[in-house]
């Protein structure tokens, strides 16, 4: 279901043995010099190395947050993070931005299976 009218059409996709980052972008994340973006990239790479995978999925998870960055700004941050991850040799993907997505996830029962980071 689209949540942004101008969101491009999207198709279903599947990835295996991937790190999935649920990301909420706030207005202050857009200030400064890419601090949130850099931390996002570093944390995603760290977790991917721990799981010995090169596949990272970036998922926008803003509907529960009180303060939200402008959609265009948040999408631009996702695009830059994806480019940086790909430049570092990872296969980076984004779930369709501007949609409520139906996700089916299987996560191992391991301390590194679910990690929360705020910055």
C-alpha positions in Angstrom: 0.0 0.0 0.0 1.4 3.4 -1.0 1.9 6.0 1.7 3.4 8.6 -0.6 1.5 9.4 -3.8 4.6 10.0 -5.9 6.3 6.8 -4.9 7.3 4.8 -8.0 5.6 1.4 -8.6 7.4 -1.4 -6.8 7.6 -5.1 -7.3 8.1 -7.9 -4.7 11.7 -8.9 -4.0 13.4 -11.6 -1.9 16.9 -11.8 -0.2 18.5 -14.6 1.8 21.1 -14.4 4.5 20.8 -10.6 4.6 21.1 -8.0 7.3 17.9 -6.0 7.4 18.2 -2.5 8.9 14.9 -0.9 10.1 15.7 2.8 9.9 13.9 5.8 11.3 15.2 9.2 10.0 14.5 12.2 12.1 15.0 15.9 11.2 18.2 16.2 13.2 19.7 13.3 11.3 19.8 15.6 8.3 21.8 18.2 10.1 25.6 18.1 10.5 27.9 16.4 8.2 26.5 13.0 7.5 26.9 11.7 11.0 23.7 9.6 11.0 24.5 8.4 7.5 28.0 7.4 8.5 26.9 5.6 11.6 24.2 3.8 9.7 26.7 2.5 7.1 29.3 1.5 9.8 26.7 -0.3 11.9 25.3 -2.2 8.9 28.8 -3.2 7.7 29.7 -4.3 11.3 26.6 -6.5 11.6 27.1 -7.9 8.1 30.6 -8.9 8.9 29.4 -10.6 12.1 26.9 -12.6 10.1 29.5 -13.2 7.3 27.2 -11.8 4.6 27.6 -9.2 2.0 23.8 -8.5 1.6 22.2 -5.6 3.4 18.6 -4.4 3.1 17.6 -0.9 4.2 14.0 -0.6 5.3 12.3 2.7 6.2 10.5 2.3 9.5 9.2 5.8 10.3 5.6 5.2 11.0 6.2 4.8 14.8 8.4 7.8 15.3 7.2 11.1 16.7 9.5 13.3 14.5 10.1 12.4 10.9 12.5 13.8 8.4 11.0 15.1 5.2 10.4 12.1 2.9 12.7 13.5 0.2 15.5 14.0 2.7 15.1 10.6 4.2 15.1 8.9 0.8 18.2 10.8 -0.2 19.9 9.5 3.0 18.9 5.9 2.1 20.2 6.4 -1.5 23.6 7.7 -0.2 23.9 4.9 2.4 23.2 2.3 -0.3 25.8 3.8 -2.6 28.4 3.8 0.1 27.6 0.2 1.0 27.9 -0.8 -2.6 31.1 1.1 -3.0 32.5 -1.0 0.0 31.6 -4.2 -1.8 28.2 -5.0 -0.3 25.0 -5.9 -2.2 22.7 -3.2 -0.8 19.0 -3.0 -1.4 16.1 -0.9 -0.3 12.6 -2.0 0.4 10.1 0.2 -1.6 10.2 3.7 -0.1 6.8 5.3 0.4 4.9 2.0 1.0 3.7 0.0 3.9 5.6 -3.2 3.1 4.6 -6.8 3.8 7.7 -8.4 5.1 8.4 -12.1 5.9 11.5 -12.4 8.0 13.1 -15.4 9.6 15.7 -14.5 12.2 17.9 -16.9 14.1 17.6 -17.1 17.8 21.0 -15.5 18.5 22.0 -12.4 20.4 23.1 -10.7 17.1 19.8 -11.5 15.4 18.0 -8.4 16.7 20.1 -5.3 17.6 18.8 -1.8 18.3 21.0 1.3 17.8 20.0 4.9 18.3 22.2 7.8 17.1 
